[in-house]
Amino acid sequence: MQGVSSTSLERYPAITKEKDIAPAENEQNMSSQVNHVRHVLAVASGKGGVGKSLVSAMAAVELARCGLKVGIMDADITGPSIPRLFGMTARPASSMGGIIPPETETGVKIISMNLFLYDSGQPVIWRGPLLTSAIKQFWTDVAWGDLDVLIVDLPPGTADVPLTTFESLPVDGILMVTTPQELASMIVEKAAGLAKQMHKPILGIVENMAMVTCPHCGEAFELFGPSHAEELADHIGAPVLARLPIDPTVTALADTGHVEDVKMAAFAPVAEALAEYVATPSTVPPAPNPAPAPKVSCSPCSGDSTG
Amino acid sequence: MQGVSSTSLERYPAITKEKDIAPAENEQNMSSQVNHVRHVLAVASGKGGVGKSLVSAMAAVELARCGLKVGIMDADITGPSIPRLFGMTARPASSMGGIIPPETETGVKIISMNLFLYDSGQPVIWRGPLLTSAIKQFWTDVAWGDLDVLIVDLPPGTADVPLTTFESLPVDGILMVTTPQELASMIVEKAAGLAKQMHKPILGIVENMAMVTCPHCGEAFELFGPSHAEELADHIGAPVLARLPIDPTVTALADTGHVEDVKMAAFAPVAEALAEYVATPSTVPPAPNPAPAPKVSCSPCSGDSTG
């Protein structure tokens, strides 16, 4: 079963039809040889719709504000959200060194399946093996260049894409995103189980959609009930880094492609934890010719765009 | 890469390890020969976390209240939500006629991967081919018996599971679930694109999480911004059946396994449309020995559990 038409991808010989994709295991092409990616952070959940993409984007923007070199690989091939959050429509250019990831206003390099489509609503109807190949190519065939951290925004589930990401990329940290619903906790536990089986360290938990403030009376309330984050933290052995509100201002900025203008005070502990993680050398072998760990000296944003 | 341990599945020879699964294309075993399923309704979205499972469960309960025979196939193998919504932990029994789906209090028959696990938090780490086989076996090896409608709760994305469901099951109706976020609309459009490519009719759109009522001042507001449902309806050529609120009462009932106690007035148009759909003979060839279409004469619930 084909997915997107080959015509939309023919400018990118690297991203091609299933039958043309050679086994990419341990393959190193020209672009991967010139890449220096010090850390690979996976943003995972297991459950859909908890805000993985928003957390990935906010994390990238906060780290870029600290002067770090950041990339985002949108690993949700069939439901990509990242370009929309950044208002990005630029199609990636192709060079001898590989596919060149477009940069956002704050300098975050981005690769997403939606950047390869002529119409963002076009479905990518691909089975597992092709999804797997796309993830491997997003790693080996993209000219990421010199990055302090590549953030991988994972799709829901514990199937092909998360599995391939953990198997084929030097992931050295995972951020788990959840919501206060018990159902979400149960499914996030599954994703944490996958991470443990793959021996990947979970840096912490972000509980999204924890509360909302009524625009009429200004009172805050817990829309999805009381938090289960601490119980989840006990189960999976990782700390709760932050509980984030649903904020209509943030939603509006994200929905209109202005995620780089978001400032959310509640996100500061996440940014701090990530800055510390990036400043610590990875224990996982990175790409060839690793560059030294960056010196990070900034206090992540503690402002708030929500007024 | 294996997923759940084989020990947890060995009681169910039908649901087994990847290497043991024979090609199931066009396969009809004993259970599928005694099944009479008149309609197969897929609840889809493309995007995760929009409330597909809640809509599937509420639809099943409403139709069961009308006296119809209803089943739910939880096709989200790696992130199954259905058993939790119904508070169901019964393990399916196995018989010569196939796997026997446990029934909820209102008589809805349910099959979900989580019913086969010893621990609901255990991850199912399966790649596409095994997911595909599971879906086919949920169709052919489960003793669904006589059903007016089987509701298939699809996972997010447009990869293996939705594709296999549309290819291998006689789906004759799709309910699309979305939220007011533009991002959701974009991804729902992808799922609608898949449905169109597979020539499956979209019955309508349910916009979930459309508004919320403040518990302090009682004022309603649009948490995720203004609706995009009508634009989406224009794009995909299907009507908006309902806009559902986020209701903390409903969330609490669903989170504690009491979805059968939910009564939401806003859902009535969806139930009516589905009752009409079930009362109309399917144009897709069903399982062998089809029974006549049922006579439905009920007005779906117009009450409200939210007080």
Interface residues (C-beta under 8 A of the other chain):
Chain A: M1 G3 G46 K47 G48 G49 V50 S53 D76 I77 T78 G79 S81 R84 L85 S120 G121 Q122 P123 V124 I125 W126 R127 G128 P129 L131 T132 P155 P156 G157 T158 A159 D160 L163 E167 T179 Q181 E182 L183 M186 I187 E189 K190 A191 G193 L194 Q197 V212 C214 P215 H216 C217 E219 F221 L223 F224 G225 H235 I246 P248 T251 A252 A254 D255 T256
Chain B: M1 G3 G46 K47 G48 G49 V50 S53 D76 I77 T78 G79 S81 R84 L85 S120 G121 Q122 P123 V124 I125 W126 R127 G128 P129 L131 T132 P155 P156 G157 T158 A159 D160 L163 E167 T179 Q181 E182 L183 M186 I187 E189 K190 A191 G193 L194 Q197 V212 C214 P215 H216 C217 E219 F221 L223 F224 G225 H235 I246 P248 T251 A252 A254 D255 T256
